[in-house]
Amino acid sequence: MSARHDVVVCGAGVAGLAAACALGRLGHRVLVLEKRPAPQPVAKGEVLQPGSLAVLREWGVADRLERAGALRLTKLVARAADGRPRMVLDYGRLPTEQPWLLAHDYPAILAALADALPPGVEVRRGVVVREPLRTGDRVTGVRCDDGDVPASLVVAADGISSRVRRAVGLTAPRQDYPHRLAAFELDGVAEVEPDFSAYVTENGLRLRYPLPGGRARLYVQVGPDELRGLDATGLRRWTDRVLDGCPALAPLAEAFRAGAGDRQVLPVSRSLAATLTAPGLALVGESGHSVHPMAAQGMNSAIADAHQLAAVLRQGGSLAADVVDHALRRYDAARRQDLRHIGRTSHNAARMITSRSWVGRRALAGTGGNDRIRHEVMHTMSGLGVRRLSPLDRLHQVGVLPDPRSGRLPAWVPAAPDPAGSGAANR
């Protein structure tokens, strides 16, 4: 473990592998260290947005996923419990060559990223990173049980409870939502519409989308202890209540009842680090930020992190300490600005679906009926570029003021050359 590497990436999830792919493509020698011996089959990070697909197409990952059976989803739809659309984000209207979402299992996405890693990237599993190495206030590598690994840059991609981030003294205050999401994989389902549908019910969010092989993913909003200790009879009664409260799920009823015992209950929170960098260190993915999964932004923001980090390092042209640290400051400024807005958009979208507040319901109705605002929200969520809503737009959303421009789509102007070279991820 004493060999010199240009970059050490801590974590081999989507954020870590994306960072390794992006930095390895610059010609750097990259070492990825992952504590788990094998990828875990978790119900997360299964839907890719168009902005991420543009990056993954460049890396050769998107084509691998499509060959592996990934599904194209054409719309993101908020629906009433009976299935009636209340807000439709039609991705076919986006100014991009890939106007769709792409859905596949998290392990399949990891495998596609791993297969696309450049020759200069090495992945070592079963290695625990204990702490960063420091020279003064600068991170200069990592310490593992079997040795030290010096590097010109360390990338922390070790998740929401990042040990590396905490060891350097960076903070990412986490705000927990008052609910959790129970995730179910449904097998042998009837044909499911090719969209990402969120149902607004009296008992909260129900979210479903298709997966390859005649499967579907279903998320159900639950209280922290709602499913704890249920026996078979209690679980059957619970699934009946979920189905009764959302008649649109009737085609999935048989598969839901059959798979209800095999579930993952996921805590839900949002966070953004006070800074994404320290000298010699960059945070990517959930080590630096997290959002409610309803808006399908977490994995996509991680891919954008990796792409932006590579862009600023490419422009620096060197891994000398002062050049790297200057690039990291630019990365922090660019990404935190976008992540603040993406986090706010995701939070507002989650509140519209998961809460019973009149503001959320009015905002959902107002957004659904306003073509212009709906398009701006979709553009931001797609990863094609942040479109900020003004205070006046917020008043239009909740119906306080009428919007005379509601039926007028914003003009699309091709992006000017990006001085950071960040390309498709930040158009």
C-alpha positions in Angstrom: 0.0 0.0 0.0 3.0 2.3 0.0 3.1 2.9 -3.8 2.5 6.4 -4.9 -0.8 7.3 -6.6 -2.0 10.6 -8.1 -5.5 10.3 -6.6 -7.0 8.1 -3.8 -10.8 7.8 -3.9 -12.4 6.5 -0.7 -15.5 4.6 -1.5 -16.6 2.6 -4.5 -20.3 3.6 -4.8 -21.5 5.6 -7.8 -19.8 8.8 -6.5 -16.5 7.1 -6.0 -16.5 5.1 -9.3 -17.7 8.2 -11.2 -14.8 10.2 -9.7 -12.3 7.5 -10.6 -13.7 7.3 -14.1 -13.5 11.1 -14.7 -10.1 11.5 -13.1 -8.6 8.4 -14.7 -9.7 9.7 -18.1 -7.3 12.6 -17.5 -4.4 10.2 -17.3 -4.1 10.2 -13.5 -3.2 7.0 -11.6 -6.2 6.5 -9.4 -6.7 4.1 -6.5 -10.2 3.3 -5.3 -10.4 1.9 -1.7 -13.7 0.3 -0.6 -14.3 -1.3 2.8 -17.0 -3.7 1.6 -15.8 -6.9 -0.2 -18.6 -6.7 -2.8 -21.3 -4.2 -3.9 -24.5 -4.3 -1.8 -27.9 -4.8 -3.4 -29.6 -1.7 -2.1 -32.8 0.1 -3.3 -31.2 3.4 -4.2 -29.7 5.2 -7.2 -31.7 3.4 -9.9 -32.8 6.3 -12.1 -30.5 8.5 -14.2 -31.4 11.9 -15.4 -30.6 13.3 -18.9 -27.7 15.5 -17.6 -26.0 12.4 -16.1 -26.7 10.4 -19.3 -24.8 13.0 -21.4 -21.7 12.4 -19.1 -22.1 8.7 -19.0 -22.5 8.5 -22.7 -19.1 10.3 -23.0 -17.6 7.7 -20.7 -19.1 4.7 -22.5 -21.3 3.8 -19.4 -24.7 4.7 -20.8 -24.3 2.4 -23.8 -23.3 -0.5 -21.4 -26.4 0.1 -19.4 -28.7 0.1 -22.4 -27.1 -3.2 -23.6 -27.7 -4.6 -20.1 -31.4 -3.9 -20.5 -31.9 -0.4 -18.8 -35.3 1.1 -19.4 -36.0 4.5 -20.8 -38.6 6.4 -18.9 -40.3 9.3 -20.7 -42.0 11.3 -18.0 -41.9 12.1 -14.3 -45.5 12.4 -13.1 -47.2 13.4 -9.8 -50.6 11.7 -9.7 -53.6 11.6 -7.5 -54.3 8.4 -5.6 -56.6 7.2 -8.4 -53.8 7.7 -11.0 -55.0 11.0 -12.5 -52.0 13.2 -13.5 -51.6 16.3 -11.4 -48.2 17.4 -12.7 -46.5 16.0 -15.7 -42.8 16.6 -16.5 -42.6 15.5 -20.1 -38.9 14.9 -20.8 -39.5 14.7 -24.5 -39.8 18.5 -24.4 -36.2 19.0 -23.1 -33.5 20.5 -25.4 -31.2 17.4 -25.3 -30.3 14.4 -27.5 -31.4 12.1 -24.7 -34.7 13.3 -23.5 -35.5 10.5 -21.1 -34.6 9.0 -17.7 -32.8 5.6 -17.6 -33.7 3.0 -15.0 -31.7 0.0 -13.9 -30.6 -1.7 -10.6 -28.0 0.0 -8.5 -25.5 -3.0 -8.8 -25.9 -2.9 -12.6 -25.0 0.8 -12.6 -22.0 0.1 -10.5 -20.9 -2.7 -12.8 -21.2 -0.5 -15.9 -19.1 2.2 -14.2 -16.5 -0.3 -13.1 -16.3 -1.8 -16.6 -15.7 1.7 -18.1 -12.8 2.6 -15.7 -9.6 3.6 -17.6 -6.5 1.4 -17.4 -4.8 3.7 -14.8 -7.6 3.0 -12.2 -7.3 0.3 -9.6 -10.1 -0.8 -7.3 -9.2 -2.5 -4.0 -12.0 -4.0 -1.9 -12.0 -5.0 1.8 -9.8 -2.0 2.7 -10.8 0.3 5.5 -9.5 3.9 5.3 -8.8 4.8 8.9 -7.8 8.5 8.6 -6.3 11.0 6.1 -2.6 11.7 6.1 -1.8 15.3 6.8 1.2 17.6 6.2 0.3 20.7 8.1 -3.3 21.6 7.2 -3.1 19.7 3.8 -4.4 16.2 3.1 -1.6 14.2 1.5 -3.0 10.7 1.4 -4.8 8.1 3.6 -3.9 5.6 6.3 -5.2 2.1 6.1 -4.7 -1.0 8.3 -2.0 -2.3 6.0 -0.1 0.9 5.2 -0.2 4.5 4.2 -1.1 5.7 0.7 0.3 9.1 -0.3 -1.5 11.0 -3.0 -1.7 14.4 -4.6 -5.5 14.4 -4.1 -7.9 12.5 -1.9 -11.5 12.2 -2.9 -14.0 11.4 -0.1 -16.9 9.3 -1.6 -17.5 7.3 1.6 -21.2 8.3 2.1 -23.4 10.4 4.3 -21.5 9.5 7.5 -18.1 10.1 5.8 -15.2 9.2 8.1 -12.8 11.1 6.0 -14.9 14.3 6.0 -15.2 14.2 9.8 -11.5 13.5 10.3 -10.7 16.7 8.4 -13.2 18.7 10.4 -15.7 19.4 7.7 -19.4 19.3 8.6 -22.5 18.5 6.7 -25.5 19.1 9.1 -28.2 16.7 8.3 -31.9 17.5 8.5 -34.1 14.4 8.8 -37.5 14.2 7.3 -40.3 13.0 9.7 -40.9 9.9 7.6 -39.0 7.0 6.0 -39.4 5.2 2.8 -40.1 1.4 2.6 -38.7 0.0 -0.7 -40.2 -3.1 -2.3 -39.0 -4.9 -5.4 -42.0 -6.3 -7.3 -41.5 -9.3 -9.5 -43.7 -10.5 -12.4 -45.7 -7.4 -12.6 -48.1 -6.5 -15.5 -46.8 -4.0 -17.9 -46.0 -0.8 -16.1 -46.1 2.6 -17.8 -42.6 3.8 -18.8 -42.6 6.7 -16.4 -41.5 7.7 -12.9 -44.8 8.2 -11.0 -45.3 9.7 -7.6 -48.8 9.2 -6.1 -50.2 11.8 -3.6 -52.3 10.0 -1.1 -53.8 10.9 2.3 -51.1 8.8 3.9 -48.2 10.2 2.0 -46.0 9.3 -1.0 -46.2 6.1 -3.1 -43.6 6.1 -5.8 -43.2 3.5 -8.6 -41.2 2.9 -11.7 -40.4 -0.1 -13.9 -37.1 -2.1 -13.7 -35.7 -4.5 -16.3 -37.0 -8.1 -16.4 -40.7 -7.4 -15.7 -40.1 -5.9 -12.3 -41.0 -2.6 -10.6 -39.8 -0.6 -7.7 -42.3 0.7 -5.2 -41.6 3.1 -2.4 -44.1 3.7 0.4 -43.8 6.6 2.8 -44.0 5.2 6.4 -43.6 6.4 9.9 -40.3 5.5 11.7 -41.8 2.5 13.5 -44.8 1.8 11.2 -43.5 -1.6 10.0 -41.7 -2.7 13.1 -42.7 -6.0 14.6 -45.5 -6.8 12.2 -46.4 -10.5 11.9 -47.8 -12.0 8.7 -51.3 -11.0 9.6 -50.3 -7.4 10.5 -48.3 -7.1 7.3 -51.2 -8.3 5.2 -53.5 -5.7 6.8 -50.9 -3.0 6.2 -50.5 -3.8 2.5 -54.3 -3.8 2.2 -54.4 -0.3 3.7 -51.7 0.9 1.3 -53.6 -0.5 -1.7 -57.0 0.8 -0.5 -55.5 4.3 -0.1 -54.0 4.3 -3.6 -56.4 2.6 -6.1 -53.9 3.3 -8.9 -51.6 0.6 -7.5 -54.2 -2.2 -8.1 -52.3 -3.7 -11.1 -49.4 -4.2 -8.7 -51.4 -5.6 -5.8 -50.6 -9.3 -6.2 -46.9 -8.6 -6.6 -46.9 -6.2 -3.7 -48.5 -8.7 -1.4 -46.1 -11.4 -2.4 -43.0 -9.2 -1.9 -44.1 -7.2 1.1 -42.0 -9.3 3.5 -38.8 -8.5 1.7 -38.2 -4.8 2.1 -35.7 -2.1 2.9 -36.7 0.8 5.2 -34.6 3.8 4.4 -34.1 6.9 6.5 -34.6 10.1 4.5 -32.7 13.3 5.1 -31.1 16.3 3.3 -27.7 17.9 3.8 -25.1 20.2 2.3 -21.5 20.5 3.6 -20.4 24.0 4.6 -17.6 23.4 2.1 -16.9 20.6 -0.3 -13.1 20.9 -0.1 -10.1 21.2 2.2 -6.5 21.5 0.9 -5.8 18.3 -0.9 -9.3 16.9 -0.4 -12.6 17.0 -2.3 -16.0 15.7 -1.2 -18.3 14.0 -3.9 -21.7 12.5 -3.6 -23.3 11.9 -0.2 -20.2 12.7 1.7 -20.9 16.3 0.8 -24.7 16.5 0.1 -27.9 14.5 0.2 -31.5 15.1 -0.9 -34.9 13.4 -0.6 -34.9 10.5 -3.1 -38.3 11.4 -4.5 -36.8 13.8 -7.1 -34.1 11.4 -8.3 -31.2 13.8 -7.7 -28.8 12.1 -5.4 -26.9 9.8 -7.8 -27.1 12.3 -10.6 -25.6 15.1 -8.5 -22.8 12.7 -7.6 -22.0 12.2 -11.2 -22.1 15.9 -11.8 -19.6 16.3 -8.9 -17.2 13.9 -10.5 -17.5 15.6 -13.9 -17.0 19.1 -12.5 -14.0 18.0 -10.4 -12.3 16.6 -13.5 -13.1 19.7 -15.4 -11.3 22.1 -13.0 -8.3 19.8 -12.6 -8.1 19.5 -16.4 -7.9 23.2 -16.7 -5.2 23.4 -14.0 -3.1 21.0 -16.0 -1.0 19.8 -13.0 -1.3 18.0 -9.7 1.1 20.4 -7.9 -0.3 21.2 -4.5 -1.0 24.9 -5.2 -2.6 24.1 -8.6 -4.8 21.4 -7.1 -6.0 23.6 -4.2 -6.8 26.4 -6.6 -8.9 24.0 -8.7 -10.6 22.7 -5.6 -11.7 26.2 -4.6 -13.2 26.6 -8.0 -14.9 23.2 -7.7 -16.4 24.2 -4.3 -17.7 27.5 -5.6 -19.3 26.0 -8.7 -20.9 22.9 -7.2 -22.2 24.4 -3.9 -24.0 27.1 -5.8 -25.8 24.5 -7.9 -26.3 22.1 -5.1 -28.0 24.7 -3.0 -30.6 25.2 -5.7 -30.9 21.5 -6.5 -31.4 20.8 -2.8 -34.1 23.5 -2.5 -35.9 22.2 -5.6 -35.8 18.6 -4.4 -37.0 19.6 -0.9 -39.9 21.6 -2.3 -40.9 18.8 -4.6 -40.8 16.3 -1.7 -42.9 18.6 0.4 -45.5 18.9 -2.4 -45.9 15.1 -2.4 -45.1 13.9 1.2 -46.9 16.5 3.3 -50.5 17.4 3.8 -49.9 21.1 4.1 -52.1 23.4 2.0 -48.9 25.2 0.7 -47.6 21.9 -0.7 -50.9 21.0 -2.3 -51.3 24.5 -3.8 -47.8 24.5 -5.1 -48.3 21.1 -6.8 -51.5 22.3 -8.5 -49.9 25.6 -9.4 -46.8 24.0 -10.9 -48.9 21.4 -12.7 -51.0 24.0 -14.4 -48.2 26.4 -15.3 -46.3 25.3 -18.4 -43.5 27.8 -18.0 -42.7 27.0 -14.3 -43.1 23.3 -14.9 -40.5 23.5 -17.7 -38.1 25.4 -15.5 -38.4 22.8 -12.7 -38.0 20.0 -15.1 -34.8 21.6 -16.6 -33.2 21.8 -13.2 -34.2 18.3 -12.1 -33.0 16.8 -15.4 -29.4 18.0 -14.8 -29.2 20.1 -17.9 -28.7 23.3 -16.0 -30.1 25.1 -13.0 -33.1 27.4 -13.7 -33.9 29.5 -10.6 -37.4 30.5 -9.8 -38.0 34.1 -8.7 -40.0 35.1 -5.6 -42.7 36.2 -8.1 -42.7 32.6 -9.6 -43.3 31.3 -6.0 -46.4 33.4 -5.7 -47.6 32.1 -9.1 -47.0 28.5 -7.9 -49.2 28.8 -4.8 -51.9 30.8 -6.7 -51.5 34.1 -4.9 -51.0 35.9 -8.2 -52.0 34.9 -11.7 -49.2 34.3 -14.2 -49.8 35.9 -17.6 -46.8 33.9 -19.0 -47.9 30.5 -17.7 -48.4 29.1 -21.2 -45.2 30.5 -22.7 -42.1 28.1 -22.7 -38.8 29.8 -22.0 -36.7 30.3 -25.1 -33.8 27.8 -25.2 -30.5 29.3 -26.0 -27.5 27.0 -26.6 -25.0 27.1 -23.8 -22.0 29.4 -24.2 -18.6 27.8 -23.8 -18.0 26.9 -20.2 -14.8 28.4 -18.8 -14.5 25.5 -16.4 -15.0 23.0 -19.3 -17.8 21.2 -17.3 -19.8 20.6 -20.4 -23.1 18.7 -20.5 -23.3 18.2 -16.8 -23.8 21.9 -16.1 -25.4 23.3 -19.3 
